[in-house]
Amino acid sequence: MKYSLGAIQYYWPKQTVEEFYQQAANSNADIIYLGETVCSKRRELREKDWLNVATELAKSGKQVVLSTMALLEAPSEVKILKKYCDNGDFLIEANDVGAIEICRANQVEFVCGQAINIYNSPAVKRMLGMGMQRWVTPVELGKEWLAELLGELESQNLRDKFEVEIQAYGNLPLAYSARCFTARSENKSKDDCQLCCIKYPQGRVTTSQEDKQLFVINGIQTMSGDCFNLINDLASMENIIDIIRISPQLENTFTIVDEFIDRVQKPCYQKLPANHSNGYWHQLAGFSTL
C-alpha cells in the first residue's frame, strides 16, 4: 500500500502552501499531487512556482504529479494545461477530458483523476488505451462495485496495467459548476469575487434546516459536509486499492497520514469522530457511518 497527498483543494496563502510542502518533503507520503484544480483565479502560486515546488519534492524522493483543472472555462486555462502536459518531467493528473486528449496526442502517460466519471470496465479499458497508468476512483464508488469492476479487468489480464487510488480522508468533491458559490454567498459576482475564497481555508460550511453540516462550498466546487474517513476500512481494501489518498487539511495532515499507516500495521476499530462518515465505501448514503 502506498500513500498520497492529493492536490490542495482550498485557497491558501503562498506562505502556507510553501510551508505545507516543506513538511510534505519529510513526511511518510509516497506520492504528492500539486497544482490548482478548482479555480484559475487562485494565483498565489504561478506555474513556475508549482514547478519549483515539484522539483524540490522530487529531490526528496517523492513521486510528484501535476494536477490539472477540473473545469476549463477560458483559452488561458487551456494554455496553462498544455504547458503542464508538456512539462517533460512529471506525471499529469487529468481532471478534465481535455487534459486526457492532450496527453494522448502527445503520448504522455497520465493519472485519471476523480473528477472524470468512470464507472465500468470498458471505460477503464478505453482510458488504458489512451495512456492511463493510474485511476483515482470517483468518490461514490464503493467496495463491491470496485471489486466487481476490477474482477472483470482481471479476467482480461488488464488489472496489472494500472494502479487504483482512492480518497480515504477529507471532504469529498461532489460537483463543479460554472457559478462560484463562495462569491455568491457574499453577494459578489464571479467576475468580481475579490478572491474571497482565501477567507475560507477549509471551505464555507452550509447547514440544513435541522442544523446538520450538509455541504462545504469551495468556489465552484461543492464538497461533502462530512469528512470522508476510511481509516476503519483499510483491511477491506486489500486486493482492491493500491494507493490511499489523504486530502490536505489546514492542520494535522501528516499526523493523519501516519495514523493511516499505523492502522494498516496494527488493525483495529475506533469510532469515527463527529462529522466523519464512510457511507459510500459500503454502498450506503454518503453521510452514513459504519
C-alpha positions in Angstrom: 0.0 0.0 0.0 1.3 3.5 -0.9 0.1 6.8 0.4 -0.5 10.1 -1.4 -1.3 13.7 -0.7 -3.9 15.0 -3.1 -3.8 18.5 -4.5 -4.8 21.2 -2.0 -8.4 21.9 -2.7 -8.7 25.2 -0.9 -7.3 28.7 -1.5 -4.3 29.1 0.9 -1.8 32.0 1.1 1.5 31.3 -0.7 3.5 31.0 2.5 1.1 28.5 3.9 1.4 26.4 0.7 5.1 26.5 0.7 5.4 25.6 4.4 3.0 22.7 3.8 5.2 21.2 1.1 8.3 21.7 3.1 6.8 19.5 5.7 5.5 17.1 3.0 9.0 16.5 1.8 9.8 14.9 5.1 6.5 13.1 5.5 5.7 9.5 5.0 3.6 10.2 1.9 5.0 8.4 -1.2 3.2 10.5 -3.8 2.4 14.2 -3.8 -0.1 15.9 -6.2 0.5 19.6 -6.9 -1.4 22.4 -8.6 -4.7 24.3 -8.7 -7.7 22.1 -9.6 -10.6 24.3 -8.7 -10.3 27.9 -9.9 -7.7 29.6 -12.1 -8.1 32.9 -10.3 -6.3 31.4 -7.4 -2.8 32.5 -8.3 -0.9 32.7 -5.1 1.5 30.2 -6.8 2.1 30.6 -10.5 3.0 27.8 -13.0 6.8 28.4 -12.4 6.3 28.3 -8.6 4.5 24.9 -8.8 7.2 23.5 -11.0 9.9 24.7 -8.5 8.0 23.0 -5.6 7.7 19.9 -7.7 11.5 19.8 -8.4 12.3 20.2 -4.7 9.9 17.4 -3.7 11.3 15.1 -6.3 14.7 15.7 -4.8 13.4 14.4 -1.5 12.4 11.1 -3.2 8.7 11.7 -3.6 6.8 10.9 -6.8 5.3 14.2 -7.9 2.2 14.5 -10.0 0.9 17.8 -11.5 -2.9 18.1 -11.2 -4.9 19.9 -13.7 -8.2 21.9 -13.5 -11.4 20.1 -13.3 -13.4 22.6 -15.2 -11.8 24.6 -18.1 -13.6 27.8 -19.0 -11.1 30.0 -20.8 -8.4 29.8 -23.5 -5.9 30.9 -21.0 -6.7 27.9 -18.8 -6.2 25.6 -21.8 -2.8 27.2 -22.5 -1.6 26.5 -19.0 -3.0 23.0 -19.2 -0.9 22.3 -22.3 2.2 23.7 -20.6 1.7 21.2 -17.7 1.1 18.3 -20.1 4.3 19.2 -21.9 6.5 19.6 -18.8 8.6 16.6 -19.6 9.5 15.6 -16.1 6.3 14.9 -14.0 3.3 12.8 -14.4 0.0 14.5 -15.0 -3.3 14.0 -13.2 -6.0 14.7 -15.7 -9.2 16.1 -14.1 -10.8 17.0 -17.4 -11.2 15.0 -20.7 -9.4 17.8 -22.5 -6.3 17.0 -20.5 -6.7 13.3 -21.3 -6.8 14.2 -25.0 -3.7 16.4 -24.9 -1.8 13.6 -23.0 -3.0 11.0 -25.6 -2.0 13.2 -28.5 1.5 13.7 -27.0 1.8 10.1 -25.9 2.1 11.1 -22.3 1.0 8.7 -19.6 -1.4 10.2 -17.0 -3.4 9.6 -13.8 -7.1 9.7 -14.4 -8.4 12.0 -11.7 -11.6 11.5 -9.6 -13.4 14.3 -11.5 -13.6 12.0 -14.5 -16.7 9.9 -14.5 -15.6 6.3 -15.0 -17.9 3.6 -13.6 -17.3 0.4 -15.7 -14.6 -1.8 -17.1 -15.0 -0.8 -20.8 -14.4 2.9 -19.7 -11.3 1.9 -17.8 -10.1 -0.1 -20.7 -10.6 2.9 -23.0 -8.5 5.1 -20.7 -5.7 2.5 -20.6 -5.6 2.6 -24.4 -5.1 6.4 -24.1 -2.2 6.2 -21.7 -3.7 5.9 -18.2 -1.4 4.4 -15.7 -3.4 5.2 -12.5 -7.1 5.6 -11.8 -8.4 7.7 -8.9 -11.9 6.3 -8.4 -15.0 8.6 -8.4 -15.9 9.4 -4.8 -19.2 7.5 -4.7 -17.9 4.1 -5.9 -18.0 1.5 -3.1 -16.1 -1.7 -2.3 -18.4 -4.1 -4.0 -18.7 -2.1 -7.2 -14.9 -1.7 -7.4 -14.3 -5.4 -6.7 -16.6 -6.5 -9.5 -15.2 -3.9 -11.9 -11.6 -4.9 -11.2 -12.5 -8.6 -11.4 -13.7 -8.0 -14.9 -10.4 -6.4 -15.8 -8.5 -9.2 -14.1 -10.2 -11.7 -16.4 -9.0 -9.6 -19.4 -5.4 -9.6 -18.0 -5.6 -5.8 -17.6 -5.6 -5.3 -13.8 -1.8 -5.2 -13.5 -1.6 -2.5 -16.1 -2.6 0.3 -13.8 -2.9 1.4 -10.1 -6.1 2.2 -8.3 -6.2 5.1 -5.9 -9.0 6.2 -3.6 -9.5 9.3 -1.5 -9.7 7.9 2.0 -9.7 11.1 4.1 -11.1 14.6 3.6 -14.3 16.4 2.4 -15.3 14.8 -1.0 -15.5 17.0 -4.1 -19.0 16.2 -5.2 -19.7 18.6 -8.1 -18.4 21.5 -10.1 -20.3 24.4 -11.5 -19.6 27.5 -13.7 -21.0 29.5 -10.8 -18.8 30.4 -7.9 -20.8 29.6 -4.8 -18.4 31.3 -2.4 -18.7 34.6 -4.2 -22.5 34.2 -4.3 -22.6 33.6 -0.6 -21.0 37.0 -0.1 -23.3 38.7 -2.7 -20.5 39.1 -5.1 -20.4 38.2 -8.8 -17.9 35.6 -10.0 -16.2 38.2 -12.2 -15.7 40.4 -9.2 -15.2 37.8 -6.5 -12.3 39.7 -4.9 -10.7 36.3 -4.3 -13.0 35.8 -1.2 -12.2 32.1 -1.1 -9.0 32.9 0.7 -11.0 33.8 3.8 -12.2 30.2 4.0 -9.1 28.0 4.1 -11.3 24.9 4.8 -14.3 26.0 2.7 -17.5 27.5 3.8 -19.9 25.2 5.6 -23.6 25.1 4.8 -26.2 23.6 7.1 -29.6 22.1 6.7 -32.7 23.4 8.5 -32.0 20.8 11.1 -28.6 22.4 11.6 -26.8 19.4 10.2 -23.5 20.2 8.4 -24.7 19.4 4.9 -22.1 20.7 2.3 -18.9 22.7 2.2 -18.8 25.3 -0.7 -15.3 25.9 -2.1 -15.5 28.3 -5.0 -17.1 26.5 -7.9 -16.8 23.2 -6.0 -19.5 21.6 -3.8 -18.0 19.3 -1.2 -19.4 16.9 1.3 -20.3 18.4 4.6 -18.8 15.4 6.4 -15.1 14.4 6.3 -14.9 11.1 4.4 -12.8 8.8 6.6 -11.9 5.2 5.7 -9.4 4.6 8.4 -11.6 1.7 9.8 -11.9 0.2 6.3 -8.3 -0.3 5.3 -8.4 -4.1 5.7 -11.3 -4.4 3.3 -9.2 -2.6 0.6 -6.8 -5.5 0.2 -6.5 -6.6 -3.4 -8.7 -3.6 -4.5 -6.8 -0.4 -3.6 -3.1 0.3 -4.3 -2.9 3.9 -3.1 -4.5 5.7 -0.2 -5.1 9.4 -0.8 -5.3 11.9 2.0 -6.7 15.3 1.1 -4.6 18.1 2.6 -6.0 19.7 5.7 -5.1 23.1 7.2 -3.8 21.2 10.3 -2.6 17.7 11.2 -2.3 16.4 7.6 0.9 14.5 8.3 -0.4 13.1 11.6 -3.3 11.7 9.6 -1.0 10.0 7.1 0.9 8.4 10.0 -2.3 7.3 11.6 -3.4 5.5 8.4 0.0 3.8 8.1 -0.2 2.7 11.7 -3.7 1.3 11.3 -2.6 -0.9 8.4 0.2 -2.3 10.5 -2.0 -2.6 13.6 -5.6 -3.1 12.5 -8.3 -2.0 15.0 -11.7 -0.3 15.0 -12.3 3.1 16.6 -15.5 5.1 16.4 -15.2 7.9 13.9 -15.3 11.5 15.1 -18.4 13.6 14.7 -19.0 14.8 11.2 -16.9 11.9 9.7 -18.5 9.3 7.6 -17.7 6.3 5.3 -21.1 5.5 3.7 -20.0 5.4 0.0 -17.5 2.7 0.6 -20.3 0.5 2.0 -22.8 1.3 -0.8 -24.8 3.5 1.6 -25.8 7.1 1.6 -22.6 9.2 1.7 -23.2 10.7 5.1 -23.8 7.2 6.7 -21.3 5.7 9.1 -20.4 2.1 9.8 
